[in-house]
Amino acid sequence: MSDARTALDEQDAPAPVAVPASTVTAVPDGPAGPATAVDVRGVSKVFTTKAGTVTALDDVHLRIAAGEFVSLIGPSGCGKSTLLRLVADLDEPSSGEIEVFGRSPRVAREAQDYGIAFQQAGLLPWRTVAANVELPLELHGVGRRERAARAADLLALVGLTDFARHFPHQLSGGMQQRVAIARSLAERPSLLLMDEPFGALDEMTRERMQTELVRLCAETGAAVVFVTHSIPEAVFLSQRVVVMSPRPGRITQVVPVDLARTAERTDDLREDAAFFAAVTAVREALHGGTPATARGVDVR
Ligand SMILES: Nc1ncnc2c1ncn2[C@@H]1O[C@H](COP(=O)(O)OP(=O)(O)OP(=O)(O)O)[C@@H](O)[C@H]1O
């Protein structure tokens, strides 16, 4: 069994120094507490295909606190999306256990504990922006008036009030992604699962979206599990950056990010020495201390 375990109290660790997995405090066994959003215990995932078996995840342990922002980073194919999909109940682990707010992913999904946003905004082209945001509420039988009020609030939150009656194709990529994020927040989830939601955006839009996401999460208090290939993005957003190894995916290091509280992170932070130090710490964690470039990881 690997020692790649993490503890809730690591988020308070003082410096952006990579923590070798072997020194990370072990998570005690037993049920997660009320302050735990996600508890992944000894999870492995093996896919069986015609060409043979693929071990995507091997004995992954990860505990994420309520309200905590955690990014997953690692080389292409290391199992980041697979881990997110298991938490989202879009697939099942081959072994090990996952709890979301103390319940199974299935029960958590049914209770609408989390929202999901992926790289493609995934909006329905025939519905207006407001109707897209309302969709999850509609599916769960929320009344028309309440839906409209909630969508109006969310569109104000992401700065798209004036576009409520537009259709997705009339919006830029960044605006569409903001609609997708508004939709993921519709049911006031305590957890957001985000798989490269800004991957298709240009750099300027992407940075603006990161700043907005930090603000939104501070306002809603949601915990976030965020998959990205970008080290600066992971550092800017997160309280901890979880570094994974090439397949079979394991957690090799956990880098606590000791910048301003995430709620207070602004663009100025990107020029800060502490920001660069954290970026370097993650980069070194990814490369095991060598300057070699990991496949599929953007180190800019
Ligand atoms: N449904 C599936 N059937 C078979 N193999 C799969 C399936 N889903 C994922 N895999 C394999 O599991 C491994 C992990 O894939 P995953 O998409 O989780 O990686 P990732 O870290 O998110 O990659 P990327 O950074 O390129 O998006 C890969 O080798 C992939 O081919």
The ligand as a Tripos MOL2 file, in Angstrom:
@<TRIPOS>MOLECULE
LIG
   31    33     1     0     0
SMALL
NO_CHARGES

@<TRIPOS>ATOM
      1 N1        -13.3150    4.1140  -20.3990 N.pl3     1 LIG1
      2 C1        -12.0290    3.7650  -20.4900 C.ar      1 LIG1
      3 N2        -11.6770    2.5700  -21.0010 N.ar      1 LIG1
      4 C2        -10.3950    2.1950  -21.0920 C.ar      1 LIG1
      5 N3         -9.3580    2.9600  -20.6690 N.ar      1 LIG1
      6 C3         -9.6370    4.1530  -20.1530 C.ar      1 LIG1
      7 C4        -10.9840    4.6260  -20.0350 C.ar      1 LIG1
      8 N4        -10.9500    5.8620  -19.4550 N.ar      1 LIG1
      9 C5         -9.6550    6.1430  -19.2510 C.ar      1 LIG1
     10 N5         -8.8670    5.1260  -19.6560 N.ar      1 LIG1
     11 C6         -7.4110    5.0520  -19.5560 C.3       1 LIG1
     12 O1         -7.0520    5.3690  -18.2280 O.3       1 LIG1
     13 C7         -5.8730    6.1670  -18.2130 C.3       1 LIG1
     14 C8         -6.1670    7.4530  -17.4640 C.3       1 LIG1
     15 O2         -7.0300    8.2710  -18.2560 O.3       1 LIG1
     16 P1         -7.5260    9.7010  -17.7690 P.3       1 LIG1
     17 O3         -8.3970   10.2540  -18.8350 O.co2     1 LIG1
     18 O4         -8.0770    9.5860  -16.4160 O.co2     1 LIG1
     19 O5         -6.1470   10.4810  -17.6840 O.3       1 LIG1
     20 P2         -5.8840   12.0510  -17.4830 P.3       1 LIG1
     21 O6         -4.7950   12.1680  -16.4740 O.co2     1 LIG1
     22 O7         -7.1510   12.7660  -17.1950 O.co2     1 LIG1
     23 O8         -5.3260   12.4090  -18.9230 O.3       1 LIG1
     24 P3         -5.2750   13.8300  -19.6980 P.3       1 LIG1
     25 O9         -4.4200   14.7250  -18.8640 O.co2     1 LIG1
     26 O10        -4.6180   13.4780  -21.0040 O.co2     1 LIG1
     27 O11        -6.6850   14.3140  -19.8490 O.co2     1 LIG1
     28 C9         -5.4560    6.3610  -19.6590 C.3       1 LIG1
     29 O12        -4.4880    5.4100  -19.9810 O.3       1 LIG1
     30 C10        -6.7370    6.0890  -20.4360 C.3       1 LIG1
     31 O13        -6.4430    5.5650  -21.6900 O.3       1 LIG1
@<TRIPOS>BOND
     1     1     2 1
     2     2     3 ar
     3     2     7 ar
     4     3     4 ar
     5     4     5 ar
     6     5     6 ar
     7     6     7 ar
     8     6    10 ar
     9     7     8 ar
    10     8     9 ar
    11     9    10 ar
    12    10    11 1
    13    11    12 1
    14    11    30 1
    15    12    13 1
    16    13    14 1
    17    13    28 1
    18    14    15 1
    19    15    16 1
    20    16    17 2
    21    16    18 1
    22    16    19 1
    23    19    20 1
    24    20    21 2
    25    20    22 1
    26    20    23 1
    27    23    24 1
    28    24    25 2
    29    24    26 1
    30    24    27 1
    31    28    29 1
    32    28    30 1
    33    30    31 1
@<TRIPOS>SUBSTRUCTURE
     1 LIG1         1 GROUP 0 **** ****
